[in-house]
Amino acid sequence: MPTIREVAAAAEVSLATASRVLSGTRRVTPELAERVLAASRELGYRTNLVARGLRRQRTDTVGLVVPRIANPFFARLVQELTCLLQPDERVLLVCDAQDSVEVEAEALHALVDRQVDGLIVVPSSGAASRAALTAAAANVRLVQVDRVVRGAGLDLVAADHAAGIDMVLDHLAGCGWRRTLYVGASEDDSAGRERLAAYRRAVADGRTEPLAEPLLGSFSVAFGQQAGAALVRRALAGTAVVAGNDLIALGLLDALHRAGVAVPEEVAVTGFDDVGFTDVSAPPLTTVRQPVAEIAAGAVELVLAEDGPREPVEWRFRPHLVVRRSTDPRAQP
């Protein structure tokens, strides 16, 4: 493994100049910088990131904790965050909380012990996650993403979930779907709670006619299948099913297909997130596309900010409705 001294010799510069170029701590002339970088590439030199981190009082690592990495939305979030951090040679350490506040607390504790430069967290619970998030935030800057623990005094970056549901309902009304049914996650999840609240406001305002009380479970294909199997025993024709996320919607589509219910000729189905394979479902799913790139960029900006103590901020990004054949047979396949 070549040393920085060997790089300096090959570039015919001083050890101090080579160190400045490779650590990025002080500026040098473009000509000197290119000589040092060319020599480092030729020799296969790689900066000692641990030593550099000690000098800078940082580890160049950011921790991410998500409720369940199998959810495609969280996988996309990991991808976006990784792409944003890589240019600065920062590493994303990802922990899967497995939908458990206990596992989540252990992950946060472990990341704090590893002295990460910041934490990005999608809380598993709107209430039970508070203690662990507050304890972690006492040691390192912490930003909540997508979901929120209210009263914790922490930054939040998320989509405008209510606006997304309003888009769905306006679209359904425009397609002639007056009667709807909401199938979503339990209200312990803040994203699920906000989407459900937006649906209930629309019902109260007379913007949609509910078939029945909302069916609540989990953000999963299995729950969507279970809900769909129960729904086929109802008089569903002429109803649009508003799913709290795409996984539920895909489970619903599967159950309705198995029961011989035609979508969208008899029943419409919508999702939320646009997880990446909703365009190849049968039929392709109308859904709300979360602005994942913007959310990730906002989270990175806040978690790496060097400002001192301040009031927590809440950044909301507007989602986008993607219309496909599950609600409108005229839409392109």
C-alpha positions as CSV (number, residue, x, y, z in Angstrom):
1,M,0.0,0.0,0.0
2,P,1.7,3.3,-1.1
3,T,2.1,6.1,1.4
4,I,1.4,9.8,1.1
5,R,5.2,10.4,1.2
6,E,5.6,8.2,-1.9
7,V,2.8,10.2,-3.6
8,A,4.5,13.5,-2.8
9,A,7.8,12.2,-4.2
10,A,6.2,11.0,-7.4
11,A,4.4,14.3,-7.9
12,E,7.6,16.2,-7.0
13,V,5.9,18.3,-4.3
14,S,6.3,18.6,-0.6
15,L,4.7,16.2,1.9
16,A,2.6,19.2,3.2
17,T,1.3,20.0,-0.3
18,A,0.3,16.4,-1.0
19,S,-1.5,16.2,2.3
20,R,-3.4,19.4,1.6
21,V,-4.6,18.1,-1.8
22,L,-5.6,14.6,-0.6
23,S,-7.2,15.8,2.6
24,G,-9.0,18.8,1.0
25,T,-8.1,20.9,4.1
26,R,-6.4,23.8,2.2
27,R,-6.5,25.0,-1.4
28,V,-3.5,24.7,-3.7
29,T,-2.9,25.8,-7.3
30,P,-4.8,23.7,-9.9
31,E,-1.4,22.6,-11.4
32,L,-0.2,21.2,-8.1
33,A,-3.5,19.6,-7.3
34,E,-3.5,17.8,-10.7
35,R,0.1,16.5,-10.2
36,V,-0.7,15.1,-6.8
37,L,-4.0,13.5,-7.9
38,A,-2.4,12.0,-11.0
39,A,0.4,10.5,-8.9
40,S,-2.1,9.1,-6.4
41,R,-4.1,7.4,-9.2
42,E,-0.9,6.0,-10.7
43,L,0.3,4.6,-7.4
44,G,-3.1,3.4,-6.3
45,Y,-3.0,5.5,-3.2
46,R,-6.2,5.7,-1.1
47,T,-6.6,8.3,1.6
48,N,-6.7,6.9,5.1
49,L,-10.3,8.0,5.9
50,V,-10.1,7.1,9.6
51,A,-7.0,9.4,10.1
52,R,-8.6,12.1,8.0
53,G,-11.8,11.9,10.1
54,L,-9.9,12.2,13.3
55,R,-8.2,15.4,12.1
56,R,-11.5,16.8,11.0
57,Q,-13.4,15.7,14.1
58,R,-15.8,13.6,12.0
59,T,-16.2,10.1,10.8
60,D,-17.6,10.8,7.3
61,T,-20.5,8.4,8.1
62,V,-24.2,9.0,8.3
63,G,-26.6,6.5,9.9
64,L,-30.0,5.6,8.5
65,V,-32.7,3.7,10.3
66,V,-35.8,2.5,8.5
67,P,-38.8,0.5,9.7
68,R,-38.3,-2.3,7.1
69,I,-35.8,-2.2,4.2
70,A,-38.0,-4.7,2.2
71,N,-40.4,-1.8,1.6
72,P,-39.4,-0.6,-1.9
73,F,-39.9,3.1,-0.9
74,F,-37.2,2.8,1.8
75,A,-34.9,1.0,-0.7
76,R,-35.2,4.0,-3.1
77,L,-34.5,6.3,-0.2
78,V,-31.2,4.4,0.5
79,Q,-30.2,4.7,-3.1
80,E,-30.9,8.4,-3.3
81,L,-29.0,9.1,0.0
82,T,-26.1,7.0,-1.1
83,C,-25.7,8.9,-4.3
84,L,-25.8,12.3,-2.5
85,L,-23.2,11.3,0.1
86,Q,-20.7,9.5,-2.2
87,P,-19.2,12.6,-3.9
88,D,-18.0,13.8,-0.4
89,E,-16.7,10.3,0.4
90,R,-19.3,9.8,3.1
91,V,-20.6,6.4,3.8
92,L,-24.3,5.6,4.6
93,L,-24.7,3.0,7.4
94,V,-28.2,1.4,7.0
95,C,-30.1,-0.3,9.8
96,D,-33.4,-2.2,9.4
97,A,-35.6,-1.8,12.5
98,Q,-37.8,-4.7,11.4
99,D,-40.9,-2.7,12.4
100,S,-39.8,-3.0,16.1
101,V,-39.2,0.0,18.4
102,E,-36.9,-2.2,20.4
103,V,-34.7,-3.0,17.4
104,E,-34.9,0.6,16.3
105,A,-33.6,1.8,19.7
106,E,-30.7,-0.7,19.6
107,A,-29.8,0.5,16.1
108,L,-29.8,4.1,17.1
109,H,-27.7,3.3,20.2
110,A,-25.2,1.4,18.0
111,L,-24.9,4.2,15.4
112,V,-24.3,6.8,18.1
113,D,-21.6,4.6,19.6
114,R,-19.9,4.5,16.2
115,Q,-19.9,8.3,16.3
116,V,-21.7,8.9,13.0
117,D,-21.8,12.5,11.8
118,G,-25.6,12.5,11.7
119,L,-28.7,10.3,11.8
120,I,-31.6,10.1,9.3
121,V,-34.5,8.1,10.8
122,V,-37.9,7.0,9.5
123,P,-39.6,6.3,12.9
124,S,-41.2,3.0,13.4
125,S,-43.9,4.5,15.7
126,G,-45.4,7.9,16.1
127,A,-45.4,7.5,19.9
128,A,-43.2,4.6,21.1
129,S,-40.2,5.8,19.1
130,R,-39.9,9.1,21.0
131,A,-37.6,8.0,23.8
132,A,-35.0,6.4,21.5
133,L,-35.0,9.3,19.0
134,T,-34.7,11.9,21.7
135,A,-31.8,10.1,23.4
136,A,-30.0,9.8,20.1
137,A,-30.6,13.4,19.2
138,A,-28.9,14.5,22.4
139,N,-25.6,13.2,21.0
140,V,-25.8,13.8,17.2
141,R,-27.9,15.8,14.8
142,L,-31.0,13.7,13.8
143,V,-33.5,14.3,11.0
144,Q,-36.8,12.5,10.7
145,V,-37.9,11.5,7.2
146,D,-41.3,10.5,5.8
147,R,-42.8,9.8,9.3
148,V,-42.7,12.0,12.4
149,V,-42.6,11.7,16.2
150,R,-44.5,14.8,17.3
151,G,-43.3,16.7,20.3
152,A,-39.7,15.4,20.0
153,G,-38.4,18.7,18.7
154,L,-36.6,17.2,15.7
155,D,-36.3,18.2,12.1
156,L,-38.7,16.6,9.6
157,V,-38.4,16.1,5.8
158,A,-41.4,14.4,4.1
159,A,-43.9,14.5,1.3
160,D,-47.2,16.3,1.7
161,H,-49.2,13.2,2.3
162,A,-52.5,15.0,2.6
163,A,-52.0,16.7,-0.8
164,G,-51.3,13.3,-2.3
165,I,-54.7,11.9,-1.1
166,D,-56.5,15.0,-2.4
167,M,-54.9,14.5,-5.8
168,V,-56.2,10.9,-5.8
169,L,-59.7,11.8,-4.8
170,D,-59.9,14.7,-7.4
171,H,-58.7,12.3,-10.1
172,L,-61.3,9.7,-9.1
173,A,-64.1,12.2,-9.1
174,G,-63.0,13.4,-12.5
175,C,-63.2,9.8,-13.8
176,G,-66.7,9.3,-12.3
177,W,-65.7,7.3,-9.3
178,R,-68.0,8.8,-6.6
179,R,-68.0,6.0,-4.1
180,T,-64.7,5.1,-2.4
181,L,-63.2,2.9,0.3
182,Y,-60.0,3.6,2.1
183,V,-57.7,0.7,2.9
184,G,-54.5,1.8,4.9
185,A,-52.2,1.3,7.8
186,S,-52.9,1.8,11.5
187,E,-52.8,5.3,12.9
188,D,-49.6,4.7,14.9
189,D,-47.7,5.4,11.7
190,S,-47.7,9.2,11.1
191,A,-47.7,8.8,7.3
192,G,-50.6,6.5,7.4
193,R,-52.4,8.7,9.9
194,E,-52.0,11.8,7.7
195,R,-53.3,10.0,4.6
196,L,-56.2,8.6,6.5
197,A,-57.0,12.1,8.0
198,A,-57.0,13.6,4.5
199,Y,-59.5,10.9,3.3
200,R,-61.7,11.5,6.3
201,R,-61.7,15.3,5.7
202,A,-62.8,14.6,2.1
203,V,-65.7,12.5,3.3
204,A,-66.7,15.1,5.9
205,D,-66.6,17.8,3.1
206,G,-68.8,15.7,0.9
207,R,-66.1,15.3,-1.8
208,T,-66.5,11.5,-1.8
209,E,-69.0,8.9,-0.6
210,P,-67.6,6.1,1.6
211,L,-68.7,2.6,0.9
212,A,-67.8,1.7,4.6
213,E,-65.5,2.6,7.4
214,P,-61.8,2.5,6.4
215,L,-60.0,-0.9,6.7
216,L,-56.7,-0.5,8.6
217,G,-53.8,-2.9,9.0
218,S,-50.2,-2.6,7.8
219,F,-48.3,-1.3,4.8
220,S,-47.9,-4.7,3.2
221,V,-49.0,-6.8,0.3
222,A,-50.3,-9.5,2.7
223,F,-52.7,-7.0,4.3
224,G,-53.8,-5.8,0.9
225,Q,-54.6,-9.4,-0.1
226,Q,-56.4,-10.0,3.2
227,A,-58.5,-6.8,2.7
228,G,-59.2,-7.6,-0.9
229,A,-60.4,-11.1,0.0
230,A,-62.8,-9.6,2.5
231,L,-64.0,-6.9,0.0
232,V,-65.0,-9.3,-2.7
233,R,-67.9,-10.5,-0.5
234,R,-69.3,-6.9,-0.6
235,A,-71.2,-5.2,-3.4
236,L,-68.1,-3.5,-4.7
237,A,-69.1,-2.6,-8.3
238,G,-68.7,1.1,-8.9
239,T,-66.3,1.6,-6.0
240,A,-62.8,3.0,-6.1
241,V,-60.5,1.6,-3.4
242,V,-58.0,4.1,-2.2
243,A,-55.0,2.2,-0.8
244,G,-52.7,3.8,1.8
245,N,-49.6,2.7,-0.2
246,D,-48.6,0.7,-3.2
247,L,-47.9,-2.6,-1.3
248,I,-51.5,-2.6,-0.1
249,A,-52.7,-1.7,-3.6
250,L,-50.8,-4.6,-5.2
251,G,-52.2,-7.0,-2.7
252,L,-55.7,-5.7,-3.5
253,L,-55.2,-6.1,-7.2
254,D,-54.1,-9.7,-6.7
255,A,-57.1,-10.6,-4.5
256,L,-59.5,-8.9,-6.9
257,H,-58.0,-10.7,-9.9
258,R,-58.3,-14.1,-8.1
259,A,-61.9,-13.4,-7.4
260,G,-62.6,-12.4,-11.0
261,V,-63.3,-8.8,-10.3
262,A,-62.3,-6.6,-13.3
263,V,-60.1,-3.6,-12.6
264,P,-61.0,-0.9,-13.6
265,E,-64.2,-2.0,-15.4
266,E,-65.9,-2.9,-12.1
267,V,-63.6,-1.5,-9.4
268,A,-60.8,1.1,-9.4
269,V,-57.7,0.9,-7.3
270,T,-55.1,3.5,-6.4
271,G,-51.8,3.4,-4.5
272,F,-49.3,5.8,-2.9
273,D,-45.5,5.9,-3.3
274,D,-44.9,4.7,-6.9
275,V,-42.4,2.1,-5.8
276,G,-41.0,1.3,-9.2
277,F,-42.9,-1.8,-10.4
278,T,-46.4,-0.3,-10.3
279,D,-46.2,0.3,-14.0
280,V,-46.0,-3.4,-14.7
281,S,-48.8,-4.6,-12.3
282,A,-52.0,-6.0,-13.8
283,P,-53.4,-3.5,-14.6
284,P,-50.7,-0.7,-14.2
285,L,-51.5,1.1,-10.9
286,T,-52.5,4.7,-10.6
287,T,-50.5,6.1,-7.7
288,V,-49.0,9.1,-6.0
289,R,-45.2,9.4,-6.7
290,Q,-43.3,10.5,-3.7
291,P,-40.5,13.1,-4.4
292,V,-37.8,10.8,-3.0
293,A,-34.9,12.7,-4.6
294,E,-36.0,16.0,-3.0
295,I,-36.7,14.4,0.3
296,A,-33.3,12.8,0.4
297,A,-31.6,16.0,-0.6
298,G,-33.4,17.9,2.2
299,A,-32.5,15.3,4.7
300,V,-28.8,15.4,3.8
301,E,-28.7,19.2,3.8
302,L,-30.2,19.3,7.4
303,V,-28.2,16.4,8.8
304,L,-24.9,17.8,7.7
305,A,-25.7,21.4,8.5
306,E,-23.0,23.0,10.6
307,D,-25.2,25.6,12.2
308,G,-25.6,25.7,16.0
309,P,-28.8,25.1,18.1
310,R,-32.0,26.3,16.4
311,E,-35.7,25.7,16.2
312,P,-36.6,22.4,14.4
313,V,-37.8,22.8,10.8
314,E,-40.4,20.9,8.8
315,W,-39.9,20.6,5.1
316,R,-42.7,19.2,3.0
317,F,-42.4,18.4,-0.7
318,R,-45.4,18.1,-3.0
319,P,-45.9,14.7,-4.6
320,H,-47.1,13.9,-8.1
321,L,-50.1,11.9,-9.3
322,V,-49.3,9.2,-11.9
323,V,-52.4,8.1,-13.8
324,R,-52.5,4.5,-15.1
325,R,-55.1,2.0,-16.1
326,S,-56.2,0.9,-12.7
327,T,-58.5,3.9,-12.5
328,D,-58.9,4.9,-16.1
329,P,-59.2,2.3,-19.0
330,R,-58.2,5.1,-21.4
331,A,-54.8,5.6,-19.8
332,Q,-51.8,4.2,-21.6
333,P,-50.8,0.7,-20.5
